[in-house]
Amino acid sequence: MALNGKLSPQKEAFAQEILKDPRNQRQAAINAGYAEKTATQKASGLLNEPKVVARIEELMKERNKRVRVGADDVLRNLADMLDADVIDILNDDGSIKEINHWPPIWRKSISGFEIEELFAGKGKDKHQIGFVKKVKLLDKIRVLELIGKHVDVAAFRDRVQVDVSFSLADKMAAARQRIANRKAGKE
């Protein structure tokens, strides 16, 4: 339980761990010292405790201040990525410019770069005849989708139906009961 309005050390550890990877709540509970066997249920319960949720939100705000990244920064970077023009990284003859001549937005958003050397001849007659350069460009559709979600364009809104009337533990108990009933009917 909370001591003087603060979280217990284990709950505080959970809040710190959940910040590292919010998608892996079970592992956050394990890393905070909860038993592996009950980690999933414990994480679910902790995320329903207002004080724990408030602490996680507080930690997220503190992190955002430290790294100085806010919603405006995210949207600005996404908009820059969307507006990036491939002509900015090409020479007049269609070859790729040297990376140090690329605008910063391109250098920061390329997801893959591959250079293959081409050779002709064999043995002592083998000599380099050129390069094949492959640049994997950012996914502009994904960037557009992220911008749409950020500015609340309804076309990009995920439609998720959440049933909050039962906790995960309740659902697991019901599943165990169904299995027990099936076994009882077969015996």
N, C-alpha and C positions, 0 to 999 in steps of 0.2 A: 504494500500500500504506500501511498504518498506520505512522506514525512515533512511536516511543516509546509505543505503545498508543493514540495519537490518530489520528483520521482525517486523510487528506490534505485540503488546503484545498478541493479540488473535491468530495470526498465529503461534507465538512462543509457545503458550499454546497447539495448535493443534499438532505441531511437538513433543512436550514433551509427549503428550497423545498417539500419534500414536506409540511411542516407547514402551509403556506399552503393547499394544496388536495390532500389525500391521494388524491382520485379521479383527478387528472391527473398521473400519474407520468411520462409522456413529457415533458410541459411542464416538470416539475420538473427533469428531466435536462437539457433544453435551457437552462433558466434558470441551471443550475449550470455551464454551459459545455461540455457534451457535444455532439457533432455531432448535428444533426437527423436525419441518415440512420440513425444507430444508437441514437438516444435511447431507443426503446422497449426494445430488447434491453439497453441499459446500465442502464436503470431496473429492469428485471426482475432483472438480475444483482446490482445494489446492494441490492435488497430481500431478497436471499437471503444477504447477508453479515451475520453475527451482530453485528459491530461497528457497522455502519450501522444495523441495526434497533435495537440497544441505544441508540444515540445519538438516534434518532427518538423512542423511548420516553422517554428522559431529557428531551428538549426538550418533549414533551407534558406531562410531570409539572411541569416548570418553568412552563410556560404556565398550567396549572391552578392552581398556587400563586399566580401573579401575579394572575389574574382571580378567584381565590377561589371557583371553581366546582368542586364535587365531585359525586359520584354522588348524595349525599343531597339536594343543592340541585336537581339535575335532577329527581329523583323527587318532591320536595316541590312544585316548580313544576307538574309534570304533574298531580299529584293536585289542586292548587288549581284548575287549568284544568278538570279533569274535574268538580269539585264546584261550579264557578261556576253560579249560578242566574240565568236571564234576568230574573227579577223584580227583581234588584238594579239593573237599568239602565232599568226602566220606571216611569213614574208610575202612580198609581191609575187614571187614565183610559186607560191603554194607550199613551200617548205616550212617547217616549224622553226620559229625563232628560238634562240638560246633561252633557257629558262630564266636567266637573270634579266632578260628583257621583257618578261611577261608582266602584266599588271598584277598587283598583289592578290586580287580576288581570284585570279586563275591559279596562282601558285598555291593558294590555300584550299582550293576546292577540287583539284584534280584527284580522282580516286585511284588512278592507276597509270603507270608509265612504263613502257617496255621498249628496249632498244635491242635490235638484232643486227649483228654484223654480217654482211654478205661477202663471200669469198669466191674467187674463180681459180681454176687450176688445181694442181696437186703437188704435194711435196715441196721442192725448192721453187717451183713455178707458182705456188699458191700466193695470191695477193688479194688484198681487200678491194672490193669494187663498190662498196656502198653500205648503207644502213637502211633498216626498216624501223621506223619509229612509230609506236602506237601509244596514243593518249586516250585513256578512258575518261570521258567527260562526265560531269555531274549529271544526275538525273533531273532534268528541268521539270518534269511532270511531278516528281516527288517534292521538289522545292515549291512549286506552285501549290500543291496540296497543303504543305506545311504553312505557307503564307495564308491560304484560305482558312485553315483551322485557327490560325493566330488572330486573324481579323474577324473571325466568326462568320465566314461565308457558309450559309446553310448547306450548300451543295457538298461541302467537304466534311460536314459533321458526321462523326461516327454515330451509328445508331446502336446503342447497347442497351439491352433490357436487363435490369438488375433486380433480382428478387431479394429484398433485404429483410423479409419476414422470417427467414431462417438463417442461423449461423452455419458455418461450415461444419462445426461439430454436430449440429442438429441433423444436417444432411447425411453425414457419415453414420450417425446412429440409426437413421431411418434405413440407410442402405444395408447396414449390418442386420437390422431386423428383417428386411426382405429376404436376405440370404438365409437367415435362420428359419424363417417361415417356409422357404422352398425346401430346405433340408428336412424339416419336420414333416412336410407333405410327402417326401420321397421315402422316408424310413418307415 
